[in-house]
């Protein structure tokens, strides 16, 4: 195990810096062209995000905040990185102390891989079809993204800056920077800036809040306030995609209802063949019936059906669905 104390710094290898800078510059040009084309389609923030206080005017469309792992500002954060293994692959992963993350980090320190069975099923699908790209919305410290980046291209989105610095360092240590794009934003139905809250002992339980300070988590537990984050649309990720076929994992603490709307995500699904969406459902179903139905209609209108993680179709009421669900276009796709 190694302990890393990071301070803001630029990459020491000049050539590596030039190569990465050129990659980001070219991506930025593509993004600017794309956003100029869709400027007139900016969603109405008040209509789509009623109840949330938007802390700045929507004057310009923000670009996704793409992170360069080797030059990221680590804010003098101290954390540990260790090697872990899954499916005959060994790679570094950077975690929290147990007292601040008693879920994923605690399991890693005990030699167990969080949702190892589910992650392994994703990896098997990438082995069968190398054209598939992983889109990881709510990547946390990278338990899905890091092993997948050793097999395919990955687009990983994480709004919690403390998790992002750990993911960025693991990408750098594991030398998979060429296969993974890191985006430090939250995905929502509007482009704006929001404060965030987080459970004090579960860093994966991070969420947008409509107040200055966090009062409680979605499950009414104590919480802490994180730095503000900019929200973008799922559509805004299109210029960063490297394939027209994808698998998606989404874990955004019940905010899925705002990730998947026709205005904010419809163009993405028009352009990308998303074969499967693995979604945490336990908090989604707690929303009002009309809001949940809007989310379901987004997928039903695009010919998706809902399955459990054992690939059995779910025909009962959504309140009886399990903790995690799969949205699939066809039952032929085996998770």
C-alpha positions in Angstrom: 0.0 0.0 0.0 1.2 3.5 -0.7 0.2 6.8 0.8 -0.1 9.8 -1.6 0.0 13.4 -0.5 -0.9 15.4 -3.6 -0.5 19.2 -4.2 -1.5 21.0 -7.4 1.2 20.4 -10.0 1.7 20.0 -13.7 3.0 16.9 -15.4 6.8 16.6 -15.3 7.2 14.9 -18.7 7.0 17.5 -21.4 6.1 15.2 -24.2 3.3 13.6 -22.3 2.0 17.0 -21.5 2.1 18.0 -25.2 0.2 14.8 -26.3 -2.5 15.1 -23.7 -2.9 18.9 -24.3 -3.3 18.2 -28.0 -6.0 15.6 -27.3 -8.0 17.9 -25.0 -7.6 20.9 -27.4 -9.0 18.8 -30.3 -11.9 17.6 -28.1 -12.6 21.2 -27.0 -12.8 22.3 -30.6 -15.4 19.6 -31.3 -17.3 20.5 -28.2 -17.4 24.2 -29.2 -18.8 23.4 -32.6 -21.4 21.0 -31.1 -22.6 23.5 -28.5 -22.8 26.3 -31.0 -25.1 24.1 -33.1 -27.5 23.3 -30.2 -27.4 26.7 -28.5 -31.0 27.4 -29.4 -32.2 24.1 -27.8 -31.3 25.1 -24.2 -33.9 23.6 -21.9 -36.0 25.9 -19.8 -34.5 25.6 -16.3 -37.6 26.7 -14.4 -39.8 24.2 -16.2 -37.5 21.2 -15.9 -36.1 21.7 -12.4 -39.0 23.1 -10.4 -38.1 23.2 -6.7 -34.3 23.6 -7.2 -32.7 27.0 -6.7 -30.3 27.7 -9.6 -27.4 29.7 -8.3 -26.4 31.4 -11.6 -28.0 32.6 -14.8 -27.9 30.3 -17.8 -26.1 32.7 -20.2 -23.7 30.3 -21.9 -23.6 26.6 -22.3 -20.8 25.1 -20.1 -18.5 22.6 -21.6 -18.1 19.3 -19.8 -15.3 19.6 -17.3 -12.9 17.1 -18.7 -10.1 16.1 -16.2 -6.5 15.5 -17.1 -5.5 12.9 -14.5 -1.8 13.7 -14.3 -2.3 17.4 -13.8 -5.5 17.5 -11.8 -5.7 19.8 -8.7 -5.7 17.4 -5.8 -6.3 20.1 -3.2 -3.7 18.8 -0.9 -5.9 15.8 -0.2 -4.2 12.8 1.5 -5.4 9.3 0.5 -4.3 5.8 -0.1 -4.0 3.8 -3.3 -3.7 0.0 -3.4 -3.7 -2.8 -6.0 -6.8 -4.9 -6.3 -7.8 -7.7 -8.7 -10.9 -8.7 -10.6 -11.3 -11.2 -13.4 -7.5 -11.9 -13.7 -6.8 -8.2 -13.9 -4.8 -6.3 -11.3 -5.0 -2.5 -11.2 -4.7 0.3 -8.7 -7.7 1.9 -7.0 -7.5 4.9 -4.6 -9.9 4.8 -1.7 -11.1 6.7 1.3 -10.4 6.1 5.0 -12.9 3.7 6.5 -14.3 6.4 8.9 -15.3 8.5 5.9 -16.5 5.7 3.6 -17.7 2.6 5.3 -19.2 1.1 2.1 -17.0 0.7 -0.9 -13.6 1.6 0.7 -14.3 -0.7 3.7 -14.9 -3.6 1.4 -11.8 -2.9 -0.6 -9.7 -2.8 2.5 -11.2 -6.2 3.5 -10.1 -7.7 0.1 -13.6 -7.7 -1.3 -14.7 -5.9 -4.5 -17.9 -3.8 -4.3 -20.6 -5.3 -6.6 -17.9 -7.6 -8.0 -20.4 -9.9 -9.6 -22.2 -7.0 -11.5 -18.9 -5.5 -12.6 -17.7 -8.9 -13.8 -20.9 -9.2 -15.9 -20.2 -5.9 -17.6 -16.6 -7.0 -18.3 -17.8 -10.2 -19.9 -20.1 -8.2 -22.2 -17.1 -6.0 -23.3 -15.1 -9.1 -24.1 -17.9 -10.4 -26.3 -18.3 -7.1 -28.1 -15.3 -4.8 -28.3 -17.3 -2.0 -30.0 -19.2 -1.4 -26.7 -18.2 1.6 -24.7 -19.0 2.1 -21.0 -20.8 5.2 -19.9 -20.5 5.4 -16.1 -22.7 8.1 -14.6 -21.9 8.4 -10.9 -18.5 6.7 -11.2 -17.4 7.3 -7.6 -13.8 6.0 -7.2 -14.1 3.8 -10.3 -15.0 0.3 -9.3 -16.7 -0.1 -12.7 -14.6 2.3 -14.8 -11.1 1.2 -13.8 -11.4 -2.5 -14.8 -13.5 -1.6 -17.9 -10.8 0.8 -19.1 -8.5 -2.2 -19.5 -10.9 -3.7 -22.0 -12.7 -0.8 -23.8 -13.2 2.9 -23.9 -14.9 4.5 -20.9 -16.6 7.8 -20.2 -16.8 8.3 -16.5 -18.8 11.1 -14.9 -18.4 12.0 -11.2 -19.5 15.3 -9.4 -18.0 14.6 -5.9 -14.5 16.2 -6.2 -13.1 14.0 -3.4 -14.1 10.9 -5.4 -12.9 12.4 -8.6 -9.3 13.0 -7.3 -9.1 9.4 -6.3 -10.4 8.2 -9.6 -8.1 10.5 -11.5 -5.0 9.3 -9.6 -5.9 5.6 -10.1 -6.2 6.3 -13.9 -2.8 7.9 -13.9 -1.2 5.1 -11.8 -2.8 2.4 -13.9 -1.7 4.0 -17.2 -5.2 3.8 -18.8 -5.5 7.5 -19.6 -5.8 6.8 -23.3 -8.9 4.6 -22.7 -10.9 6.7 -20.3 -12.4 10.2 -20.3 -13.1 11.7 -16.9 -15.8 14.4 -16.6 -16.2 16.3 -13.3 -19.8 17.4 -13.5 -23.3 16.2 -12.4 -25.8 15.1 -15.1 -29.2 16.6 -14.8 -32.0 18.2 -16.8 -30.7 21.7 -16.7 -27.3 23.4 -17.1 -26.6 25.3 -13.9 -24.6 25.2 -10.7 -25.8 23.5 -7.5 -24.5 22.8 -4.1 -24.0 19.1 -3.2 -24.5 17.1 -0.1 -22.9 13.8 1.0 -23.4 11.2 3.7 -20.6 11.6 6.2 -19.6 7.9 6.1 -20.6 7.0 2.6 -19.0 9.1 -0.1 -20.9 7.4 -2.8 -24.1 8.9 -1.4 -23.5 12.3 -2.9 -26.4 14.3 -4.4 -27.5 17.8 -5.6 -29.2 20.0 -3.0 -31.4 23.2 -3.5 -30.0 25.0 -0.4 -26.8 26.5 0.9 -26.1 23.7 3.4 -27.1 20.1 3.4 -29.7 19.2 6.0 -30.2 15.5 5.3 -29.7 12.7 2.7 -32.5 11.3 0.5 -33.0 8.7 3.2 -33.1 11.3 6.0 -29.7 10.7 7.4 -27.1 13.3 8.5 -25.1 14.9 5.7 -22.2 17.2 5.0 -22.0 20.0 2.3 -19.7 19.6 -0.6 -18.3 22.2 -3.0 -20.8 23.4 -5.7 -20.8 21.5 -9.0 -21.9 22.4 -12.5 -24.7 20.3 -14.1 -24.7 19.4 -17.7 -27.1 17.3 -19.9 -26.5 13.7 -21.0 -26.8 15.2 -24.5 -23.6 17.2 -23.7 -21.5 14.1 -23.5 -22.1 13.2 -27.2 -18.9 14.8 -28.5 -16.9 12.8 -26.0 -18.2 9.4 -27.1 -15.8 7.2 -29.0 -18.4 4.6 -30.1 -21.9 4.5 -31.3 -22.7 1.4 -29.1 -22.6 1.6 -25.3 -23.5 0.1 -22.0 -24.5 2.5 -19.2 -24.3 2.3 -15.5 -26.2 5.0 -13.6 -26.1 5.5 -9.8 -27.0 9.1 -8.9 -28.9 8.7 -5.7 -32.4 9.0 -7.1 -31.6 11.9 -9.5 -32.1 9.5 -12.5 -35.5 11.1 -12.9 -33.7 14.3 -14.1 -30.9 12.5 -16.1 -33.4 10.8 -18.5 -35.8 13.3 -20.0 -36.6 13.8 -23.7 -35.1 17.3 -23.8 -31.9 16.5 -21.9 -31.1 13.0 -23.0 -33.2 12.2 -26.1 -30.5 13.3 -28.6 -27.9 11.1 -26.9 -30.2 8.1 -27.3 -31.0 9.0 -30.9 -27.3 9.0 -31.7 -25.9 6.2 -29.4 -27.2 2.6 -29.4 -27.3 2.1 -25.6 -27.8 -1.6 -25.4 -28.3 -1.8 -21.6 -28.7 0.6 -18.7 -27.8 -0.7 -15.2 -29.6 1.5 -12.7 -29.9 1.7 -9.0 -33.7 1.7 -8.5 -34.1 1.9 -4.7 -34.4 5.7 -4.5 -36.0 6.2 -7.9 -39.2 4.5 -6.9 -39.6 6.9 -3.9 -40.5 9.8 -6.1 -44.2 10.7 -6.9 -46.0 8.3 -9.3 -46.1 10.9 -12.1 -42.4 11.5 -11.9 -41.5 7.8 -11.9 -43.9 7.2 -14.8 -42.2 10.0 -16.8 -38.8 8.2 -16.3 -40.3 4.9 -17.3 -41.9 6.4 -20.4 -38.6 7.7 -21.5 -37.4 4.1 -21.8 -40.7 2.5 -22.8 -41.0 4.9 -25.7 -37.6 3.7 -26.9 -38.6 0.0 -26.8 -36.8 -0.8 -23.6 -38.1 -3.4 -21.1 -37.1 -3.8 -17.5 -35.3 -6.9 -16.0 -33.7 -7.8 -12.8 -30.0 -8.6 -12.6 -30.8 -12.3 -13.2 -32.3 -11.4 -16.6 -35.9 -12.0 -15.6 -38.4 -9.5 -17.0 -40.1 -7.4 -14.4 -43.8 -7.2 -15.1 -45.0 -6.3 -11.6 -45.5 -2.7 -10.3 -42.3 -0.7 -10.1 -42.6 -0.4 -6.3 -41.9 -4.1 -6.0 -38.8 -4.0 -8.2 -35.4 -4.9 -6.7 -32.5 -2.6 -5.5 -31.0 -2.6 -9.0 -32.7 -3.0 -12.4 -31.7 -3.3 -16.0 -33.3 -1.5 -18.9 -32.7 -3.5 -22.1 -33.9 -3.2 -25.7 -34.0 -6.9 -26.2 -34.0 -10.0 -24.0 -31.2 -11.4 -26.2 -28.7 -9.3 -24.3 -27.5 -11.3 -21.4 -26.2 -9.4 -18.3 
